[in-house]
Amino acid sequence: MRDRIETSKDRISAVMVAYKSEYDKAAQKKREEEQEQSKRDTQLQAFELAEQGAPIEAVNAVMQLAEEPVSLAPVAELRGKTSFVIDYDVRVIPGQEHFIPNDILRPTTPQMVKALEAKIKKIAKATGGQKIAGIEITQTQSARRRSI
């Protein structure tokens, strides 16, 4: 029974992560579309100013406004029992262990490799996933559900 519950929890978490990822992609696409629309509107305004005989400095100033990012009102995120955290999967690349910096222990047994990956995972979280020679770091996202 416990296995089925754990499996269900994992499935729900995976679906929630996929949903959040799709939601973030849609929000990014909307921001890009709004930026393009703003750019077109500003260029049209500059064209109209130029047709009316406005000084070239004014037209150039309006054109510069077209390149600036559009400020969108932030959307309030719904708060629930589930939170999303950035995580990293770490794997030592076979054959490239000699590239691992000396301040990180060089592994000699499978247990040491596992311990090293755990250590590097902590380093990756602290540094935001910066590259480390000889190590493959992949950013992942997982969902955590708070208990009642």
N, C-alpha and C positions, 0 to 999 in steps of 0.2 A: 504494500500500500504506500509506504514511504517513497519507494522508487518512482511510482507513478506520479506522486505529488511533486517530487523533485524534477522529474522530466517535464511535467506541465509548467512548473515555474520557469524552467530553462526556455521552453518554447515561448511562453508569454514574454519573457525578457527579450528574446531574439526578435519577436514581432514588434515589440515596443521600440527597440533600437532601430529596426528597419523603418518604422513609421517616423521616428524622429529624424532620421537621415533624409527621408523623402520630404518631410516638412521643411527641413533646413535648405534642401536643394530648391524647393519651390519658392521659399522666401528669398534666396539669393537671386533666382531668375527674376522675381518681381522687382527687386532692387535694381538689377541691371536694366530692365525694361523702363523703369521710372527714370533712371539716369539717361538713357537714350532719348526718351520723350522730352525731358528737360533740356537736353542738348539741342534737339531739333527746334524746340520752342525758342530758345535763346538765340540760335542762329537766325531764325525767321525774324526775330525782333531786331537783330543787328542788320539784317538785310533791309528791313523797313526803315531803320534809321538812316542807312546809307542812301536809300532812295529819296528820303526827305531832305537830304543835303546836310546831315549832321557832320560835325568835324570827325576826321579819321580817328582821332584819339578816343572819342566816345564809342565809335564802332568797335575799335580794338578792345576797349575795356569790356564791352558787352560780350565780345567773342571770348575773352579770357574767362568770363563767368560761365560760359558753356562748358569749359573744361573742369570746373570745380565739382567735387562730388555733391550729390543731392543729400540733404539731411532728411531722413525719414523718421517719423515718430516711432519710438520703440514700442513693440507690441508686448503687453504684459503677459508674462508666461504663467499659465495656470499652475498652481501649486497643488501637488497631490502627494501620495505616499511614495511615488517613484521618482528617483533622481537619476540623472545620467552623468556618468563620470568618464573622463578620458583615461584610457589605460594603454599600455604598450605590451605587445608580445615580443619577447626577446629570444633569439636563437643564435648560438655560436655557429658561424659558417665553417663547415668542415674543411680542413686544409688551410684555413687562414687564422688559426689560433695564434700564430707568431706575430700577427699585426695588433693583437690586443695590447693596449698600453700596459706598462709595467706596474702602474699603480693598481691595476686590477689583477687579481690572482690568476695565473695560468693553470687551466684544468689538466688533470692527468687521469682521472677516473670519471665514469658517467655520473656518479654522485656529486663530484666536484663541478661538473658541467652544469648540473641542475642547480646547485647552490650558486654558481657564478651567474647563471641566468636570472636567478632571484635577486642577486645583488645588483646586476645591471638594470633590472626592471626598476629598482628603487632609484638608481642614478638617472634613468630615462625619465621617470616621473618628476624628479627634481629639476632636470635640465630642459624639460619640454620636448624630449625625444631627439636631442642632438645626436648626430652621427658619431659613432665610435668605430675606429678602424677594426676590421675583423668581426664585427657584430652586425647582425641584421635587426633593426628596430622597426616595428610596424605599429602604427597608432591604431587602436581599436576603441570601441565605445561599448560600455555595458550598462545595464540598468540594475539599480539596487532598489529593493522595496523595503520600506520601513515597516516594522511591525506596529500593530495598533496600540 
